[in-house]
């Protein structure tokens, strides 16, 4: 027996009440002052152009994510928040004063550019954007800890996970994740914080900052060998870095290899650590369409991982997740991947307590 198929015109007639229902639902939520459970924290300062047109780290990286969300129902379900500028005290918990002063002193005027290393350039607006990027993560921590949001996504640039305590590298100047972690430690006295880095590249700056710190568990996956060409050491070689676990992937690895390491390694270690908060270094350049690397993940993998992390956070960390944009340079795959990731954050359980 063939399934019943209605004519297209009749189908549109049946779908019309559903569309009206969604419209009135959004209006009702606005009228009662509903704020989305997931915060979108960003700043116009992060859209400054401080590289040439051929550089992959462009302002469009943020705008394409926003446009993808606006084309779906997800944008209306986000709580949009402007990021403040990070304070000097918050920066000093992570970066040396000498390093920060050196960056300030090297700032060029007007349209000049200073080369820091092979792929990292300091322009007039770069450091200002970096300060607001770090400020976004601090703001996200405050919102989640004070229960103004269930979780948060920081749509920021420049990225941060290659920035060490006293060195800029890999497009990164301020380690946004590290600033947020230390803010959570200093202001909210958290003692167990997990950092999960799934960028294509190893988060060597974050590892450098938290090496030997038992309060921070760091789990990372990345392509190896690929910039910064480290992170493949065994636990024995790392010595005092006993809460840092690197899981290098090889060129060509895709969903099967990635999901296996998450199930076999990340989830058991997270559950055992019992984190009070989880930070995500959310890099989407491991997507198969992003030609900056050779891994073969898809947006479905990022959504799957996010749902797994959400479950761990619900069980151990009161749902507290702060996700921070890192890499992702092919704009179509970046937009699709970030949309899938944010959608999984939005669909976290516990809706009633956030109405």
One Martini backbone bead per residue (centre of mass of N, CA, C, O) as a GRO file, in nm:
protein
  355
    1UNK     BB    1   0.094   0.038   0.025
    2UNK     BB    2   0.071   0.360  -0.038
    3UNK     BB    3   0.148   0.651   0.065
    4UNK     BB    4   0.015   0.943   0.156
    5UNK     BB    5  -0.014   1.224  -0.077
    6UNK     BB    6  -0.006   1.552  -0.070
    7UNK     BB    7  -0.050   1.833  -0.198
    8UNK     BB    8   0.141   2.110  -0.177
    9UNK     BB    9  -0.087   2.312  -0.108
   10UNK     BB   10  -0.200   2.145   0.132
   11UNK     BB   11   0.057   2.133   0.299
   12UNK     BB   12   0.081   2.441   0.347
   13UNK     BB   13  -0.187   2.458   0.503
   14UNK     BB   14  -0.094   2.274   0.744
   15UNK     BB   15   0.174   2.451   0.816
   16UNK     BB   16   0.066   2.731   0.899
   17UNK     BB   17  -0.001   2.690   1.207
   18UNK     BB   18   0.293   2.627   1.288
   19UNK     BB   19   0.412   2.902   1.216
   20UNK     BB   20   0.231   3.067   1.403
   21UNK     BB   21   0.315   2.927   1.664
   22UNK     BB   22   0.613   3.014   1.656
   23UNK     BB   23   0.563   3.317   1.651
   24UNK     BB   24   0.397   3.337   1.923
   25UNK     BB   25   0.613   3.213   2.099
   26UNK     BB   26   0.826   3.434   2.065
   27UNK     BB   27   0.647   3.668   2.165
   28UNK     BB   28   0.591   3.552   2.447
   29UNK     BB   29   0.883   3.530   2.548
   30UNK     BB   30   0.937   3.832   2.528
   31UNK     BB   31   0.704   3.936   2.714
   32UNK     BB   32   0.819   3.759   2.976
   33UNK     BB   33   1.146   3.778   2.961
   34UNK     BB   34   1.290   3.571   2.802
   35UNK     BB   35   1.600   3.400   2.832
   36UNK     BB   36   1.830   3.236   2.704
   37UNK     BB   37   2.018   2.970   2.805
   38UNK     BB   38   2.205   3.057   2.574
   39UNK     BB   39   2.491   3.237   2.532
   40UNK     BB   40   2.589   3.521   2.330
   41UNK     BB   41   2.927   3.625   2.318
   42UNK     BB   42   3.025   3.953   2.207
   43UNK     BB   43   3.199   4.192   1.974
   44UNK     BB   44   3.269   4.448   1.758
   45UNK     BB   45   3.583   4.440   1.807
   46UNK     BB   46   3.612   4.143   1.670
   47UNK     BB   47   3.567   4.277   1.360
   48UNK     BB   48   3.835   4.364   1.312
   49UNK     BB   49   4.078   4.445   1.073
   50UNK     BB   50   4.424   4.278   1.107
   51UNK     BB   51   4.446   4.161   0.813
   52UNK     BB   52   4.482   4.041   0.528
   53UNK     BB   53   4.286   3.900   0.277
   54UNK     BB   54   4.466   3.617   0.285
   55UNK     BB   55   4.403   3.568   0.565
   56UNK     BB   56   4.222   3.335   0.756
   57UNK     BB   57   4.183   3.557   0.991
   58UNK     BB   58   3.858   3.669   0.980
   59UNK     BB   59   3.567   3.843   1.044
   60UNK     BB   60   3.374   3.638   0.888
   61UNK     BB   61   3.374   3.411   1.100
   62UNK     BB   62   3.141   3.541   1.264
   63UNK     BB   63   2.921   3.624   1.054
   64UNK     BB   64   2.853   3.335   0.943
   65UNK     BB   65   2.739   3.226   1.204
   66UNK     BB   66   2.516   3.431   1.245
   67UNK     BB   67   2.369   3.381   0.975
   68UNK     BB   68   2.303   3.080   1.025
   69UNK     BB   69   2.128   3.131   1.278
   70UNK     BB   70   1.919   3.331   1.144
   71UNK     BB   71   1.811   3.099   0.939
   72UNK     BB   72   1.714   2.999   1.205
   73UNK     BB   73   1.578   2.939   1.533
   74UNK     BB   74   1.835   2.990   1.718
   75UNK     BB   75   1.868   3.300   1.753
   76UNK     BB   76   1.604   3.342   1.937
   77UNK     BB   77   1.740   3.137   2.171
   78UNK     BB   78   1.940   3.357   2.235
   79UNK     BB   79   2.158   3.534   2.458
   80UNK     BB   80   2.250   3.852   2.400
   81UNK     BB   81   2.598   3.965   2.461
   82UNK     BB   82   2.815   4.200   2.557
   83UNK     BB   83   3.144   4.250   2.574
   84UNK     BB   84   3.392   4.320   2.775
   85UNK     BB   85   3.674   4.438   2.893
   86UNK     BB   86   3.946   4.328   3.009
   87UNK     BB   87   4.133   4.317   3.282
   88UNK     BB   88   4.442   4.342   3.420
   89UNK     BB   89   4.394   4.135   3.644
   90UNK     BB   90   4.288   3.903   3.464
   91UNK     BB   91   4.549   3.885   3.291
   92UNK     BB   92   4.766   3.844   3.529
   93UNK     BB   93   4.678   3.538   3.586
   94UNK     BB   94   4.837   3.453   3.300
   95UNK     BB   95   5.008   3.704   3.218
   96UNK     BB   96   5.275   3.879   3.187
   97UNK     BB   97   5.359   4.205   3.217
   98UNK     BB   98   5.587   4.212   3.011
   99UNK     BB   99   5.427   4.099   2.773
  100UNK     BB  100   5.199   4.310   2.766
  101UNK     BB  101   5.388   4.557   2.734
  102UNK     BB  102   5.517   4.465   2.467
  103UNK     BB  103   5.261   4.475   2.297
  104UNK     BB  104   5.200   4.773   2.339
  105UNK     BB  105   5.481   4.879   2.226
  106UNK     BB  106   5.427   4.729   1.927
  107UNK     BB  107   5.212   4.900   1.837
  108UNK     BB  108   5.085   5.022   1.566
  109UNK     BB  109   5.001   5.266   1.346
  110UNK     BB  110   4.724   5.246   1.197
  111UNK     BB  111   4.822   5.040   0.910
  112UNK     BB  112   5.018   4.885   1.055
  113UNK     BB  113   5.255   4.597   1.079
  114UNK     BB  114   5.357   4.336   1.308
  115UNK     BB  115   5.584   4.078   1.320
  116UNK     BB  116   5.600   3.802   1.533
  117UNK     BB  117   5.565   3.569   1.319
  118UNK     BB  118   5.491   3.381   1.051
  119UNK     BB  119   5.143   3.409   1.137
  120UNK     BB  120   5.179   3.669   1.335
  121UNK     BB  121   4.994   3.979   1.362
  122UNK     BB  122   5.031   4.328   1.456
  123UNK     BB  123   4.782   4.555   1.489
  124UNK     BB  124   4.615   4.825   1.596
  125UNK     BB  125   4.340   4.631   1.676
  126UNK     BB  126   4.423   4.358   1.802
  127UNK     BB  127   4.442   4.398   2.115
  128UNK     BB  128   4.157   4.498   2.154
  129UNK     BB  129   4.015   4.243   2.055
  130UNK     BB  130   4.152   4.051   2.263
  131UNK     BB  131   4.029   4.185   2.517
  132UNK     BB  132   3.730   4.120   2.434
  133UNK     BB  133   3.758   3.818   2.410
  134UNK     BB  134   3.833   3.771   2.708
  135UNK     BB  135   3.584   3.922   2.823
  136UNK     BB  136   3.374   3.718   2.720
  137UNK     BB  137   3.460   3.482   2.904
  138UNK     BB  138   3.414   3.622   3.171
  139UNK     BB  139   3.114   3.678   3.122
  140UNK     BB  140   3.029   3.383   3.085
  141UNK     BB  141   3.106   3.288   3.365
  142UNK     BB  142   2.915   3.474   3.521
  143UNK     BB  143   2.648   3.377   3.394
  144UNK     BB  144   2.673   3.077   3.476
  145UNK     BB  145   2.731   3.106   3.785
  146UNK     BB  146   2.459   3.305   3.820
  147UNK     BB  147   2.223   3.187   3.633
  148UNK     BB  148   2.179   3.358   3.350
  149UNK     BB  149   2.297   3.088   3.229
  150UNK     BB  150   2.368   2.769   3.130
  151UNK     BB  151   2.531   2.856   2.873
  152UNK     BB  152   2.815   2.933   2.638
  153UNK     BB  153   2.905   3.141   2.350
  154UNK     BB  154   3.213   3.264   2.209
  155UNK     BB  155   3.226   3.513   1.957
  156UNK     BB  156   3.565   3.519   1.875
  157UNK     BB  157   3.845   3.746   1.809
  158UNK     BB  158   4.107   3.620   1.851
  159UNK     BB  159   4.243   3.355   1.923
  160UNK     BB  160   4.416   3.155   2.214
  161UNK     BB  161   4.558   2.850   2.245
  162UNK     BB  162   4.870   2.954   2.166
  163UNK     BB  163   4.891   3.129   2.411
  164UNK     BB  164   5.115   3.206   2.631
  165UNK     BB  165   5.228   3.370   2.905
  166UNK     BB  166   5.494   3.495   2.700
  167UNK     BB  167   5.344   3.421   2.407
  168UNK     BB  168   5.292   3.457   2.073
  169UNK     BB  169   5.071   3.248   1.855
  170UNK     BB  170   4.878   3.136   1.611
  171UNK     BB  171   4.696   3.422   1.619
  172UNK     BB  172   4.780   3.454   1.929
  173UNK     BB  173   4.775   3.659   2.248
  174UNK     BB  174   4.527   3.565   2.421
  175UNK     BB  175   4.414   3.334   2.661
  176UNK     BB  176   4.089   3.294   2.690
  177UNK     BB  177   4.048   3.036   2.852
  178UNK     BB  178   4.249   3.096   3.084
  179UNK     BB  179   4.108   3.349   3.187
  180UNK     BB  180   3.842   3.205   3.258
  181UNK     BB  181   3.952   2.995   3.454
  182UNK     BB  182   4.088   3.198   3.658
  183UNK     BB  183   3.824   3.340   3.724
  184UNK     BB  184   3.680   3.094   3.846
  185UNK     BB  185   3.890   3.052   4.070
  186UNK     BB  186   3.900   3.342   4.202
  187UNK     BB  187   3.574   3.410   4.224
  188UNK     BB  188   3.450   3.084   4.276
  189UNK     BB  189   3.642   2.853   4.388
  190UNK     BB  190   3.730   2.652   4.189
  191UNK     BB  191   3.885   2.303   4.170
  192UNK     BB  192   3.735   2.180   3.896
  193UNK     BB  193   3.857   2.202   3.560
  194UNK     BB  194   3.761   2.161   3.223
  195UNK     BB  195   3.951   2.118   2.914
  196UNK     BB  196   3.836   2.117   2.569
  197UNK     BB  197   4.031   2.041   2.269
  198UNK     BB  198   3.912   2.032   1.907
  199UNK     BB  199   4.123   2.133   1.743
  200UNK     BB  200   4.345   2.085   1.490
  201UNK     BB  201   4.528   2.219   1.697
  202UNK     BB  202   4.743   2.242   1.939
  203UNK     BB  203   4.709   2.364   2.281
  204UNK     BB  204   4.999   2.483   2.389
  205UNK     BB  205   4.930   2.729   2.564
  206UNK     BB  206   4.741   2.592   2.766
  207UNK     BB  207   4.945   2.382   2.859
  208UNK     BB  208   5.159   2.579   2.963
  209UNK     BB  209   4.977   2.713   3.187
  210UNK     BB  210   4.862   2.412   3.322
  211UNK     BB  211   5.109   2.286   3.404
  212UNK     BB  212   5.070   2.125   3.717
  213UNK     BB  213   4.756   2.183   3.750
  214UNK     BB  214   4.514   2.012   3.941
  215UNK     BB  215   4.251   2.192   3.861
  216UNK     BB  216   4.327   2.101   3.557
  217UNK     BB  217   4.168   1.945   3.286
  218UNK     BB  218   4.319   1.829   2.976
  219UNK     BB  219   4.164   1.777   2.655
  220UNK     BB  220   4.307   1.665   2.335
  221UNK     BB  221   4.272   1.718   1.982
  222UNK     BB  222   4.484   1.645   1.686
  223UNK     BB  223   4.695   1.698   1.437
  224UNK     BB  224   4.969   1.463   1.355
  225UNK     BB  225   5.183   1.650   1.204
  226UNK     BB  226   5.121   1.986   1.323
  227UNK     BB  227   5.069   2.271   1.404
  228UNK     BB  228   5.317   2.297   1.658
  229UNK     BB  229   5.463   2.011   1.672
  230UNK     BB  230   5.302   1.899   1.931
  231UNK     BB  231   5.160   1.663   2.183
  232UNK     BB  232   5.294   1.347   2.166
  233UNK     BB  233   5.342   1.289   2.443
  234UNK     BB  234   5.370   1.104   2.703
  235UNK     BB  235   5.302   1.075   3.029
  236UNK     BB  236   5.599   1.025   3.114
  237UNK     BB  237   5.724   1.276   2.974
  238UNK     BB  238   5.547   1.502   3.114
  239UNK     BB  239   5.503   1.433   3.414
  240UNK     BB  240   5.354   1.699   3.578
  241UNK     BB  241   5.119   1.659   3.344
  242UNK     BB  242   4.868   1.479   3.487
  243UNK     BB  243   4.611   1.669   3.355
  244UNK     BB  244   4.729   1.603   3.058
  245UNK     BB  245   4.562   1.498   2.745
  246UNK     BB  246   4.684   1.370   2.446
  247UNK     BB  247   4.522   1.312   2.104
  248UNK     BB  248   4.654   1.219   1.831
  249UNK     BB  249   4.597   1.258   1.490
  250UNK     BB  250   4.561   1.152   1.161
  251UNK     BB  251   4.566   1.176   0.852
  252UNK     BB  252   4.218   1.096   0.769
  253UNK     BB  253   4.075   1.119   1.013
  254UNK     BB  254   3.752   1.061   1.161
  255UNK     BB  255   3.477   0.968   1.318
  256UNK     BB  256   3.577   0.699   1.434
  257UNK     BB  257   3.834   0.798   1.582
  258UNK     BB  258   3.706   1.029   1.744
  259UNK     BB  259   3.476   0.870   1.893
  260UNK     BB  260   3.657   0.668   2.029
  261UNK     BB  261   3.824   0.864   2.209
  262UNK     BB  262   3.586   0.980   2.359
  263UNK     BB  263   3.479   0.715   2.482
  264UNK     BB  264   3.761   0.592   2.594
  265UNK     BB  265   3.876   0.878   2.728
  266UNK     BB  266   3.717   1.137   2.796
  267UNK     BB  267   3.465   1.044   2.956
  268UNK     BB  268   3.609   0.892   3.189
  269UNK     BB  269   3.789   1.132   3.282
  270UNK     BB  270   3.562   1.328   3.344
  271UNK     BB  271   3.407   1.159   3.552
  272UNK     BB  272   3.650   1.125   3.749
  273UNK     BB  273   3.702   1.440   3.794
  274UNK     BB  274   3.449   1.608   3.851
  275UNK     BB  275   3.351   1.876   3.732
  276UNK     BB  276   3.242   2.221   3.781
  277UNK     BB  277   3.360   2.291   3.488
  278UNK     BB  278   3.336   2.361   3.124
  279UNK     BB  279   3.570   2.400   2.862
  280UNK     BB  280   3.574   2.509   2.510
  281UNK     BB  281   3.788   2.459   2.238
  282UNK     BB  282   3.629   2.570   1.943
  283UNK     BB  283   3.738   2.396   1.675
  284UNK     BB  284   3.655   2.369   1.299
  285UNK     BB  285   3.928   2.267   1.126
  286UNK     BB  286   3.857   1.941   1.122
  287UNK     BB  287   3.712   1.964   0.879
  288UNK     BB  288   3.701   1.823   0.564
  289UNK     BB  289   3.676   2.122   0.409
  290UNK     BB  290   3.931   2.215   0.560
  291UNK     BB  291   4.250   2.297   0.410
  292UNK     BB  292   4.444   2.335   0.670
  293UNK     BB  293   4.392   2.023   0.681
  294UNK     BB  294   4.338   1.633   0.729
  295UNK     BB  295   4.072   1.605   0.851
  296UNK     BB  296   3.721   1.425   0.868
  297UNK     BB  297   3.509   1.600   0.985
  298UNK     BB  298   3.181   1.690   1.096
  299UNK     BB  299   2.906   1.846   1.215
  300UNK     BB  300   2.804   1.584   1.354
  301UNK     BB  301   3.049   1.553   1.545
  302UNK     BB  302   3.014   1.818   1.703
  303UNK     BB  303   2.732   1.755   1.806
  304UNK     BB  304   2.795   1.490   1.949
  305UNK     BB  305   3.006   1.597   2.146
  306UNK     BB  306   2.827   1.809   2.283
  307UNK     BB  307   2.620   1.611   2.399
  308UNK     BB  308   2.822   1.460   2.578
  309UNK     BB  309   2.912   1.707   2.746
  310UNK     BB  310   2.637   1.783   2.853
  311UNK     BB  311   2.594   1.526   3.020
  312UNK     BB  312   2.836   1.566   3.205
  313UNK     BB  313   2.752   1.845   3.310
  314UNK     BB  314   2.484   1.755   3.439
  315UNK     BB  315   2.617   1.544   3.642
  316UNK     BB  316   2.882   1.742   3.753
  317UNK     BB  317   2.828   2.085   3.659
  318UNK     BB  318   2.535   2.204   3.633
  319UNK     BB  319   2.581   2.264   3.309
  320UNK     BB  320   2.863   2.401   3.288
  321UNK     BB  321   2.933   2.593   2.987
  322UNK     BB  322   3.223   2.719   2.798
  323UNK     BB  323   3.245   2.839   2.470
  324UNK     BB  324   3.530   2.887   2.238
  325UNK     BB  325   3.648   3.028   1.971
  326UNK     BB  326   3.879   2.929   1.731
  327UNK     BB  327   3.886   2.762   1.474
  328UNK     BB  328   3.802   2.813   1.132
  329UNK     BB  329   3.835   2.888   0.763
  330UNK     BB  330   3.595   2.760   0.621
  331UNK     BB  331   3.305   2.912   0.611
  332UNK     BB  332   3.087   2.693   0.560
  333UNK     BB  333   3.190   2.484   0.777
  334UNK     BB  334   3.190   2.676   1.015
  335UNK     BB  335   2.889   2.745   1.019
  336UNK     BB  336   2.778   2.453   1.041
  337UNK     BB  337   2.936   2.365   1.296
  338UNK     BB  338   2.852   2.590   1.494
  339UNK     BB  339   2.552   2.541   1.470
  340UNK     BB  340   2.556   2.251   1.581
  341UNK     BB  341   2.687   2.319   1.851
  342UNK     BB  342   2.479   2.531   1.952
  343UNK     BB  343   2.231   2.352   1.929
  344UNK     BB  344   2.326   2.153   2.154
  345UNK     BB  345   2.330   2.365   2.379
  346UNK     BB  346   2.030   2.451   2.364
  347UNK     BB  347   1.927   2.134   2.410
  348UNK     BB  348   1.958   2.133   2.687
  349UNK     BB  349   1.855   2.057   2.971
  350UNK     BB  350   1.625   2.238   3.180
  351UNK     BB  351   1.398   2.443   3.082
  352UNK     BB  352   1.209   2.534   3.324
  353UNK     BB  353   1.436   2.688   3.499
  354UNK     BB  354   1.454   2.917   3.237
  355UNK     BB  355   1.158   3.071   3.252
   0.00000   0.00000   0.00000
